[in-house]
């Protein structure tokens, strides 16, 4: 995690400062109560003089903000009777920029696939590691981290669907192969990889992708792939022309006779 302003960059130092900063980012522009901050920072074992300890951490974070933003920094963290609030403007929080970009593309999907691909890749490039640097330990941070991770997965699915629509099947095979390796039980990534491989003239590899996923599901969970994925296996075996139809990438099966 880092704070950037103009030509200055600072990173919160120490576990407490990182947790405090993460908590404020998870609740940007919302009041975080003293009780919530205490739980995020110390869990069920707060220090004896909790209020003093929290005030000390808040003051330290404010000083960090002053170093990168001397003039308006005092307004960044405001104090209320029951807690504190971090104030950010539109475009200042990477996580929100990412979510807003993906949502805008989703609303206007397919208008310009090549532009959408470029915008999605720029949004995904904002990810340089796990949410909050992987330190999310309290309920506020864990909830926010889960939300952002799910949004990233959805953005990757949208990117690869759009790439397929734009004819980029061969280009995304290595990326989807990596996604499948990292997410061995994620059916959507397997489905998209199967389509990308098939469209690249690699029918056997597409079928092997399905069978490896089938074995993994059976070994780990004792279940079968979904009817949709089984349909894709049959379609690949039969060289079904529907595999070249992007309407199937939406995840909706079209009834066939």
C-alpha positions as CSV (number, residue, x, y, z in Angstrom):
1,X,0.0,0.0,0.0
2,X,1.2,3.5,-0.8
3,X,0.0,7.1,-0.7
4,X,0.9,9.2,-3.8
5,X,0.5,12.9,-4.1
6,X,2.3,15.0,-6.8
7,X,5.9,13.7,-6.8
8,X,5.8,12.3,-3.3
9,X,5.1,8.7,-2.3
10,X,4.9,7.3,1.2
11,X,4.1,3.9,2.6
12,X,2.6,3.3,6.1
13,X,5.3,1.7,8.3
14,X,4.6,-0.9,10.8
15,X,1.7,-3.4,11.2
16,X,-0.6,-1.0,13.1
17,X,-0.2,1.8,10.6
18,X,-0.8,-0.5,7.7
19,X,-3.9,-2.0,9.3
20,X,-5.2,1.5,10.1
21,X,-4.7,2.7,6.6
22,X,-6.3,-0.4,5.1
23,X,-9.3,0.1,7.4
24,X,-9.8,3.6,6.2
25,X,-9.4,2.6,2.6
26,X,-11.9,-0.2,3.1
27,X,-14.4,2.4,4.4
28,X,-13.4,5.5,2.4
29,X,-15.7,8.5,2.8
30,X,-17.6,6.6,5.5
31,X,-17.4,7.1,9.3
32,X,-15.5,4.3,11.0
33,X,-16.5,4.0,14.7
34,X,-13.9,3.8,17.4
35,X,-15.2,0.3,18.3
36,X,-14.7,-0.9,14.7
37,X,-11.2,0.6,14.5
38,X,-10.3,-1.0,17.7
39,X,-11.5,-4.4,16.5
40,X,-9.6,-4.0,13.2
41,X,-6.3,-3.1,14.9
42,X,-6.3,-5.2,18.0
43,X,-9.1,-7.8,17.6
44,X,-10.3,-9.2,21.0
45,X,-7.2,-8.0,22.9
46,X,-7.1,-4.2,22.8
47,X,-4.6,-2.3,24.9
48,X,-5.5,-1.1,28.3
49,X,-5.8,2.6,27.3
50,X,-7.4,1.9,23.9
51,X,-8.6,5.4,23.2
52,X,-5.1,6.9,23.8
53,X,-3.5,4.2,21.7
54,X,-5.9,4.8,18.8
55,X,-5.4,8.5,18.9
56,X,-1.7,8.0,18.7
57,X,-2.0,5.8,15.6
58,X,-4.4,8.3,14.0
59,X,-1.9,11.2,14.7
60,X,0.9,9.1,13.2
61,X,-1.0,8.4,10.0
62,X,-2.0,12.1,9.7
63,X,1.7,13.0,9.9
64,X,2.4,10.6,7.0
65,X,-0.3,12.3,5.0
66,X,1.1,15.7,5.7
67,X,4.5,14.6,4.3
68,X,3.0,14.0,0.8
69,X,0.2,16.6,0.9
70,X,1.1,19.5,3.2
71,X,-1.9,21.8,2.5
72,X,-5.2,19.9,2.5
73,X,-3.9,16.8,4.5
74,X,-5.5,17.9,7.7
75,X,-8.9,17.4,6.1
76,X,-8.2,13.9,4.9
77,X,-8.9,12.3,8.2
78,X,-11.8,14.0,10.0
79,X,-12.9,13.4,13.6
80,X,-16.5,12.9,14.7
81,X,-18.0,12.1,18.1
82,X,-18.1,8.4,17.5
83,X,-15.1,7.8,15.2
84,X,-13.0,8.9,12.2
85,X,-13.4,9.2,8.4
86,X,-10.9,9.2,5.5
87,X,-12.0,11.6,2.8
88,X,-11.1,10.9,-0.8
89,X,-12.2,12.4,-4.1
90,X,-13.3,10.5,-7.2
91,X,-10.3,9.0,-9.0
92,X,-8.0,9.0,-5.9
93,X,-8.6,5.4,-4.7
94,X,-7.2,2.8,-7.1
95,X,-9.7,0.2,-5.9
96,X,-12.7,2.4,-6.7
97,X,-11.2,3.5,-10.0
98,X,-11.0,-0.2,-10.9
99,X,-14.6,-1.0,-9.8
100,X,-16.0,2.0,-11.6
101,X,-14.1,1.3,-14.8
102,X,-15.3,-2.3,-14.9
103,X,-18.9,-1.4,-14.2
104,X,-18.9,1.2,-17.0
105,X,-17.6,-1.4,-19.5
106,X,-20.1,-3.9,-18.3
107,X,-23.0,-1.5,-18.8
108,X,-21.8,-0.6,-22.3
109,X,-20.4,-4.0,-23.2
110,X,-19.7,-4.9,-26.9
111,X,-20.0,-1.3,-28.1
112,X,-16.2,-1.3,-28.9
113,X,-14.5,-4.5,-28.0
114,X,-11.0,-3.3,-28.7
115,X,-11.5,-0.2,-26.5
116,X,-13.0,-2.3,-23.8
117,X,-10.0,-4.7,-23.8
118,X,-7.6,-1.8,-23.5
119,X,-9.6,-0.2,-20.6
120,X,-10.0,-3.5,-18.8
121,X,-6.3,-4.2,-19.0
122,X,-5.4,-0.8,-17.7
123,X,-7.9,-1.3,-14.8
124,X,-6.4,-4.8,-14.0
125,X,-2.9,-3.3,-14.1
126,X,-3.8,-1.3,-11.0
127,X,-3.5,-4.7,-9.2
128,X,0.1,-5.1,-8.0
129,X,-0.6,-7.7,-5.4
130,X,-3.2,-8.9,-2.9
131,X,-5.8,-6.4,-1.6
132,X,-4.3,-4.1,1.2
133,X,-1.0,-5.9,0.8
134,X,-2.5,-9.1,2.1
135,X,-2.8,-7.8,5.7
136,X,-6.6,-7.7,5.9
137,X,-7.4,-9.2,9.3
138,X,-10.4,-7.5,10.7
139,X,-14.0,-7.8,9.5
140,X,-14.1,-4.5,7.6
141,X,-10.9,-5.2,5.7
142,X,-11.8,-8.9,5.1
143,X,-15.2,-7.9,3.7
144,X,-13.7,-5.2,1.4
145,X,-10.9,-7.5,0.3
146,X,-13.4,-10.3,-0.6
147,X,-15.5,-7.8,-2.6
148,X,-12.5,-6.5,-4.6
149,X,-11.2,-10.0,-5.3
150,X,-14.6,-11.0,-6.6
151,X,-14.6,-7.9,-8.8
152,X,-11.2,-8.8,-10.1
153,X,-12.3,-12.3,-11.0
154,X,-15.4,-10.9,-12.8
155,X,-13.2,-8.4,-14.6
156,X,-10.9,-11.1,-15.9
157,X,-13.9,-13.1,-17.1
158,X,-15.2,-10.1,-18.9
159,X,-11.8,-9.4,-20.4
160,X,-11.4,-12.9,-21.8
161,X,-14.9,-13.0,-23.2
162,X,-14.2,-9.7,-24.9
163,X,-10.9,-10.9,-26.3
164,X,-12.6,-13.9,-27.7
165,X,-15.2,-11.7,-29.3
166,X,-12.4,-9.6,-30.9
167,X,-10.6,-12.7,-32.2
168,X,-7.9,-12.8,-29.6
169,X,-8.3,-16.5,-28.8
170,X,-4.6,-17.4,-29.5
171,X,-3.3,-14.4,-27.5
172,X,-5.2,-15.3,-24.3
173,X,-4.4,-19.0,-24.2
174,X,-1.3,-18.5,-22.0
175,X,-3.1,-16.1,-19.7
176,X,-6.1,-18.4,-19.3
177,X,-3.8,-21.4,-18.8
178,X,-2.3,-19.5,-15.9
179,X,-5.7,-18.5,-14.5
180,X,-6.8,-22.2,-14.6
181,X,-3.6,-23.2,-12.7
182,X,-4.2,-20.5,-10.1
183,X,-8.0,-21.3,-9.8
184,X,-8.3,-25.1,-10.4
185,X,-12.0,-25.2,-9.4
186,X,-13.1,-22.1,-11.3
187,X,-15.4,-23.4,-14.0
188,X,-15.6,-20.1,-16.0
189,X,-11.9,-20.0,-16.6
190,X,-11.9,-23.6,-17.8
191,X,-14.8,-22.9,-20.1
192,X,-13.1,-19.9,-21.7
193,X,-9.8,-21.8,-22.0
194,X,-11.6,-24.6,-23.8
195,X,-13.2,-22.2,-26.3
196,X,-9.9,-20.3,-26.8
197,X,-8.0,-23.6,-27.4
198,X,-10.7,-24.9,-29.8
199,X,-10.7,-21.7,-31.8
200,X,-6.9,-21.9,-32.0
201,X,-7.2,-25.3,-33.7
202,X,-6.3,-27.3,-30.5
203,X,-9.3,-29.6,-30.1
204,X,-7.4,-32.2,-28.1
205,X,-6.0,-29.7,-25.7
206,X,-9.5,-28.3,-25.2
207,X,-10.8,-31.7,-24.4
208,X,-7.9,-32.4,-22.0
209,X,-8.7,-29.2,-20.2
210,X,-12.3,-30.4,-19.6
211,X,-11.2,-33.9,-18.5
212,X,-8.6,-32.5,-16.1
213,X,-11.2,-30.3,-14.5
214,X,-13.7,-33.2,-14.4
215,X,-11.1,-35.3,-12.5
216,X,-10.3,-32.5,-10.1
217,X,-14.0,-31.9,-9.3
218,X,-14.5,-35.6,-8.7
219,X,-11.4,-36.0,-6.5
220,X,-11.8,-32.9,-4.4
221,X,-15.6,-32.5,-4.2
222,X,-17.2,-35.7,-5.6
223,X,-19.3,-33.7,-8.1
224,X,-19.6,-33.4,-11.9
225,X,-19.0,-30.3,-14.1
226,X,-22.1,-28.3,-14.7
227,X,-24.5,-29.2,-17.6
228,X,-23.2,-26.1,-19.4
229,X,-19.6,-27.3,-19.3
230,X,-20.6,-30.8,-20.4
231,X,-22.4,-29.2,-23.3
232,X,-19.1,-27.5,-24.3
233,X,-17.3,-30.9,-24.2
234,X,-19.9,-32.4,-26.5
235,X,-19.7,-29.4,-28.8
236,X,-16.0,-29.7,-29.1
237,X,-16.2,-33.4,-29.8
238,X,-18.7,-32.7,-32.6
239,X,-17.1,-29.6,-34.0
240,X,-20.3,-27.7,-33.3
241,X,-20.4,-24.4,-35.2
242,X,-22.0,-22.8,-32.2
243,X,-18.5,-22.7,-30.6
244,X,-17.7,-19.9,-32.9
245,X,-20.8,-18.0,-31.8
246,X,-20.0,-15.4,-29.1
247,X,-23.6,-15.4,-27.8
248,X,-22.6,-18.6,-25.9
249,X,-19.8,-16.7,-24.0
250,X,-22.4,-14.9,-22.0
251,X,-23.0,-18.1,-20.1
252,X,-26.5,-18.7,-21.4
253,X,-27.1,-21.9,-23.2
254,X,-29.2,-21.6,-26.3
255,X,-31.6,-24.6,-26.7
256,X,-30.7,-26.7,-29.7
257,X,-32.8,-29.3,-31.4
